Amino acid sequence: MKKLSTIKVLAFLFLMLPLAAFASAKPQRVSPASVGIAPKQLELLYDSLLASTETELHHLIVMVDGKVAGELHPAPFKAEHRHTLYSVSKTFVAAAVGLAVDDGKLSVEDELTKFFPKYASTIAGVKIKDMLTMRSGFKTEGGMRNTQQDWVDYYLSRPLFAQPGTRYSYDSIETYLLSAVVQQVMGKDVLQLLKERVFDPMGINDVEWELCPKGIVTGGWGIYMSAMSQAMFGQLLLNKGQWEGKQLISSEWIDEMMTVRVVRDANDYGYQIWLCEYPGAWRADGAFGQYIIVVPQKNMVVVLNQCSRSKGWPERGNIWNTVVKHCLNCAIETTPAALESLEKYEASASLPLLEGNEYNDLSKKYNGKKIKLGKNKLGWKSVAFAFDKEKVVLNVVEEDGSKSAIELGYKQWLTSQLGGYPNYSIGAQARFSGITGPFYTGSCYAWNEDNTLSAKIHYVNWVTSIRLDVKFGDKVEITVNQNFPSKPFVIVGE
């Protein structure tokens, strides 16, 4: 056998180092029984989420003792897909504020006028701690992000609505302003800071964040990362800022974050993080049911990404009732059959496919026909359907000229790469800035008895999905249902 030279061996090891470091940083997958959860309890949780008509489950991770006990990514979603997290982003901003406090560059007692003296006449008395707890006194006006280019100037030029520190009013722009402050005092934006001090040391390398028109991290929304990276961040919070023996964020700051500052019944608030309904647990919480839940008494982290219309109460309750309160935090007995059942469940789970017929005679008449659309919320200029025996291809041309060929499977999900951007519930100026893509869809179709073609399109590395019901005739009518709460609308084409 020919021996490798020392240089070649060293070169090979050098190349493998980043891969080894990446692999070692990821939490280990273990039998749930080894950390005190019966496999059946995880299946009950999976059942409850997949059966709900109020949500579309995208990703779920259950970790105990820093190890992954359960993980579900129902088709067409995959573990590697990243997800936009809406207001979960706020908890990451609070962590960045903590780094600035740890470095002595910022104090929660600092007044906002220190960083924006131009607006001293309108923001006097507002402190960093007021903004961390949503008690700044600013009048909420989230809609301005859809129309304004300079968010700082527009927001800080207005008079206060209430005395700082006295009135709670949830406002994503306050977190945006915290992002701007951190960027000013640290000389780098929130994402750069967290990458250098938190994400890189943890081996988290899949994070992006949306930017405002001025290039500041949006802060209150827009962070974009995988479920596993979210789970690792949750574990960092559970570990009070420590990761593999290194103190990345001071334990004192984590305690500060997870101290009740605003009493709001079952939704008490700390520094950009919520107290859960169950004892001692905290959660980063984003629109449509994005959660990083930290349960210290069970040494547990639960990540849930979905598009929920229920405001989250049922899903969080299911997590508590099926898994959290049944976790014994010690090894328990189980059977090979129970573990095999769980493994098969996780491997085969799928969101519902459309029911109906595979073929329809109308496909011959409309095969390849370009259908021009009236102005619509999807931003689609025209569509054309290509029909064959294996799939339907929806060819979309958007108003900005982007083109996508979205493959729709019959009784299966087909994946396609978008030429443009996903459908999105946020209309902020510069949205998607800072997010590189590409974006993908997982889609299926079926013909209905009334000759309507239905298509379900999941934007699998985002959050949204749409259902199209296409009625062909002298004019084509496309009824659109979005998975986030909104009314259906009709697009007319010809």
N, C-alpha and C positions, 0 to 999 in steps of 0.2 A: 504493500500500500504506500502510495506516494505521500510524503509528509508535507504539510503546509509550512511555508516559511513563517518565521516569527512575525515579520511585518504584516503578512496577510492575516495571520491570526489576530493580531492587535487591531488591524483595520476592521475585521469582521466584528470583533467585540465592541469597537468604537461605534460602528453603525448600529449595533443592537442595543446600545445603552439607552437611547431615547425610547425604544420600544419596550425595553424591560422596565424603565421607570414609569412609563405610561401604564403598563400592565399591573405593576405592583401597587399603583395608586388606586386602582379600581377596587371597590368593595368585593369581597369574596361571596360567591353564591353558596348557600348551605341548605341542608334540609330544614324546613321550618320546625320540625320536631326537636332539632338540636338546640333551638333557642326558645322553645316553649310554646309553639303554635301548632295545633293539629292541622294537617293538610286540608281537612274538610272545612275548617273555618275560613281558610283562604278561598276555597271554592265557593263558599257561601257569599263572601264579599264579591268575588267576580260575578256570580250570578246576579246579585242585587244591582250591580252597576250596569251590566249588559242588558238586563231585563227592563230597566227603567225607560219609560217613554219620555222622561224629562231631561235626558242627557245623552250625549254621544261620548263614550269612553275612548280616550286616545292612549294614555299611558298610566300605569300604576306600579309603584314600587313600595314594598314594605321591607324595612330594615330593622333588625334588632341586634344590639351589641356591635353595631358597625358592619353587620353582614346582611346580605340580601336573602330574605326568607321567601319572598314572593315577588313575581314580576310578570306583568301582563301588558302586551302591546297588541291588541286585536287587529287583524287585517282590516283595512290595508295599511295600518300603521306599523312601524318597525322601531326597534329599540334605538337605532342610530338617528332617527328623525328628531330634529330640534323642534321646539315649540315656542311660540310667543306667549308671554306670561302676564301681560297686563300689569296689575298693581302688585303682584309678587315682587316686581322690580323695586318697589319702595323699600323693602327690607334690605336689599342689597345696597341701596343708597345709605341707609342707616349704618350698615357695616363700614362703608367708605367714610362717613362722618366720624365713626369711631377711630379709624386709622389716623385721621387728621387730629382728633383729640389726643390719641395716644402719642402723637409726635409733637404735641404742644403747639400746633399751628391753629387750633380752633378750640373754643370753649362753648359749651351749651349756653353760657350766660352772655356770650357776645351778642351785641345788637346788630341787626341787619344793616343799619346805617354805616357800620364800619366797613362794609364791603361794597355798598352802593350809596355813597354819600350824596350823590346827585338827587336822590329821592328822600332826603331827610325830612322834608316837610310833610310827606304823606305816610312814611313807614316808621316814624319815631316810636320807640318802645317795643318793637317786635324783636324777640330774641330767637336764637337758634333752637332753643328747647321748645318754644311755642310752635315753631314750624315742624319739629319732629313729632309733636303731639296734635297737629292740626288745629291749633288754637291761636293762630297768628292774628286773627281779626280781619283778614282779607275777605272780601266778598267773592264767593266762588263764581267763576265764569269760565268753565272749561271750553265753551264754544269758541273762545277767542283764538285757540290754537288752530282752528280751521280756516281762519281768515287773516291772522296777523303774521308778519314776518319777524318782528322783534318782540318776543314774548316778555322779556325782562322789562323793557321800557313800557309796554302797554300795561302790564300788571302792576308795576310799582308806581305808576303815575296816578293811580286811582286812590281816593281817600279810603281809610279803613272803615270796615263795616261795624266792628266791635272792638272793645278794648283788648289789647293783646293778652293772652293767657287766661281769658275768662270764658270763651265760647268755642265749643268744638264744632268744626265744619270741615268735613272731609274734602280735600282738594288736591288733585294730582299736580297742579302747577306749583304748590308749595314744595313738593318734593323735587320738582324741576329746579326751583330756586336753590334748594339745598345742593343739588348737583352743580349748579353754577358757582356756588360759594366754595365747594370743595375744589373745583377746577381752579378757582382763583388762588386759593391759599396753598395748594399743593403743586401748582404748575403743570398739571396734567389732568385729563378728564377722569371721571369716575371709573370708566371701564379700564383705562390704562392703569390707574392706581390699583384696582382690584386684580387685574392680571398680574402685575408685578408682585404684589404683596400676598395675594390669596390664591388666585386661580392657578398660576404657574407652579407654585410650590405644591399644590394639591394634585397636579397632573390634569387639571381641567383646561381643555384647549378648544372648546367648541362654542365659546360665548361671543355674541355680538349684541349691539344695542342700538336702537334707533336714535337719530339725532334731530335736533330742532333746525330750523332754517339757518341759524347762526353757528351751527356745528357743535352745540352743547348737548351732551347726553340727556335724553328726555327725562330720565330719572323716575318719574311717577308711573311710567309704563315703558314697554318696548324692549326689555331684555329678552334674549332669544338663546335658548340652550336646550340640551337634551335632558330627559328625565333623570338619568343617572347622575349628571352633573348637579342637578337640583338636589338629589338625595345626598350627595357628598357635601354640599353646602349646608343642608339640614343637619348632617352629622357634625359639621364644624360648630354650628350653634349649640347642638347638644353637648359637645365637648368643651363648651365655653371658650371657643376660639383656638383650641389646640388641634393640631393635625400631625400625627406620627411624631409626637414628641416636641414639635415646634409650636410656639405660641404665636400664631399669625395675627390674631386680634386679641387685645387684652381681655382677660376674664371679667375684669371690672366693667368694661364696656358692654359685654354681652349681658351681664346682670342688669346694667342700666337699661338696655333695650327691653329686656323681659321683666320689667317692673311696671305694674299698672300705674298709668298716669292719668287716664281718663276713665271713669266708671260709666259704663254704658250697658247695664243689665248683663246679658250673656255675651256682649261684644266689647269687653273692656280693652283698652288700647294702651300700648307702651310707646316705644320709639319706633314707629312705622311697622308695627307687628301687632297681631291680635291675640288676645287670650281666648282659648277654645272653650267649648261648653263643658268638656270633661276636665277633671281636676289637674291643675298644674301644667296643662299642655298649651303650647303657643302655635300660631300659624302665620306664615306669609300667605296672603290671600289676594287673588286676582280675579278679575271679571270672568264670568262664565265658568267658574269653578276650578281655578288653578290654585293648587295648595302645596305648600311644603309644611307639613305638620310635625312638630317636635314634641314628644311625650316623654319627659324625663323619668317619670315614675316607672315606665316600662322600658326605658333605654331604647326607645323606638323612634324611627323617622318614617313618615308616610308621604309619598309624593303622588299627587293626582293631577293629571292634565285631562281636560274634557271640554265639551261645550255644553254647559248646563243651563237650563231655563228655570231651575228650581230655587235659585239664590243659595244653593249649596247645603241647606239644612239636611235634606234626606241623605245625600252622599256622605256628609260628615257623620251623620247618625249611623249609617251602615258600617262605616269604618270602625266606629266605637263599639257597636253591638256585635259585630262578627269577629273582629280580630283583637282590638286593643284590650278590651276587658277580659278576653279569654287567654291572653298571653301570660304564661306562668313564669317567664324569665328563667327557666331551667329546662334541661333536657327532659323530654317526655317520650313515652313509647308510641310507636306507630307501626304500620305494616308496609311491606314493599308494595302491596296493591294500592294503598292510599297514596304513596309517593308517585307511583306510576300514573295513577289517575290525575294527579295534579300536573304532572309533567305533560301528559297528553292534552289536558285542558289548556295549558299555557301555550302549547305549540299550535293548537288548532283553532283558537278563539278568533272570532270574526264578528264585525258589525253586520247588521242585517243586509243581505243582498235583496235587490228588487225582485218581486214575484211577477210573473207574466209570461208572455210568449217570446220565442226567440226570433220569429220571422213575421213579416206583414207585407202584403202586396204593395202597400204604399212605398216601400223602400225602393222599388224599381222606378217609380215616377220621380222621386225626390233624390235619388242617388247622385251626389256631386253637385246638386243645384245650389248656386249661391243665393243666400237669403239676406237681403239688406234689412237691417234693424233700425227702428226708431231710437232716439236717444234714451239711454237706460242707465240704471244704477250699477250695472256690471261693467259699464264702459266698453261694451262689445259693439263693433260697427257692423259686422256681418258674421254669419255662420254658414257652414255647409256640412252635410252629413254624407259620409261614405259608408255604404253598407256592404258587408260580405258575410260569409258563412261563419266566420270565427269571431267577429267583433264589429262594432260600429265606431267609426272615427269621427269625432266632432272637431271640425276645423274652424277655429275662431280667429278673427282679425279684430284687434282692439282699436280704439280711437287713436291711440298713440302709435299705431302701426305694428305693434307686437303681434306675432302669429304663434298659435299653439295648435298642435294636433293631439287632441285628448282621446285616448283609446278607452272605449267602454266595453267591458267584458260581459258575457251572458253567464249568470250564476258563478261568476268569478270576478275578482278585482284585477284590473290591468293598470299598470303604472306608466305615467307619461311625464315628460319634462315640459314645464310651461315656458313659453317664450316671454311672458311678462310677469305680473305679480298676482298673488291670490286676492280673492275677495276679502275685504277687511271692514270691520265695524267702526274703525277709527278713521276720521277724515282729516287728520292734522296735516298742516302744511309740511312738506318734506318727508311725509311718512315713507317708510322703507329705507330712508337714507341711513346708511350705516349697516344695512343688512345686505349681504352679498348674493344670497341665493346660490345655485338655482333652486327653483321651487318645483314640486312634483304634485301630481294628482294620483289618486287611486279611485277608479271609477267603474261603474257597471250600468247596465241598461235592461229594460224589458218593455215589450209591447203590451198594452192593455186591450181589453175586449172592445173598447170604444175607439180603437185605432189611434190612441194616443201613445206616443213614445215617451217613456220616462227614463231619465238619467240621473244617477246619484254621483256627485263629484266631490270627493274629499280632498282638500288641500293638505296633504299628509304631513308636510313639515311646516305647517302654520297652525291654525286653529279652526278655520271655517270650513263649511261644506255647503253645497247648494243642491237642491233637487229641481230638475227641469221637467215639466210636463208639456210636451210639444204636440200641438194639434195642427195637423196639416190641412190646408184648404186653399181657397183663392188667396187668402192671406194666412200667414203662419202665426199662430199665437203661442207664445212660450210663457207659461206660468212658472214663476221663480219663487221657491221657498228657501230661505237662508236658515242655517241652524242657530244663529244667534237671534235673540228676540227681535222680531220685526214682522211687519205685515207682508204677506205675499204680494207680488206685483206681476203685471203682465207686460211682456214685450211683444210688440206687433212687428212682423217682418213681411217682406214681399219680394 
